Amino acid sequence: MSTIGRTLKNLVKVGPASYFKQMNNIGDTKWGRLAGIDANGNKYFENNDEVSGRERWVEYASNFPEAGDISPDWHMWLSRIVQEPPTEMNIQPQKWWGEPIPNFSGTVKGYKTYNTTTPKLYAWEPTVKARE
């Protein structure tokens, strides 16, 4: 949660369009230096004047972001595993990184569980006697 003064200051610094996008996506306003843009078009920012743990953030390029939209090298930077962003480092993609798999939950391709055990109880099936 931010103060009204901080929110108004950030509105002036980032502009109305970015202000409303941030309020819609992260529920707060932030400004900072652009650390880099990845292959998906996501923008990564840093502001060391923010509270610890909130100084690095991403603005997703897509309207429906997923965690898989962030590449491993940028994830290391966001998580503060490395201090320099990948644009300043020479990080080569590793073969074990692989391609990100989108989240198919709620779609036709979503994972569906199934039962492999035999039931212990069986449903009652009524028998109909013929009328005489």
Secondary structure, DSSP 8 states (H G I E B T S, - for coil): ---HHHHHHHHHHH-HHHHHHHHHHTSS----EEEEE-TT--EEEE-TTS-TT-SEEEE-SSSS--GGGS-HHHHHHHTTSSSS-TTTS-----TTT-------TTSTTS------S--SS-----------
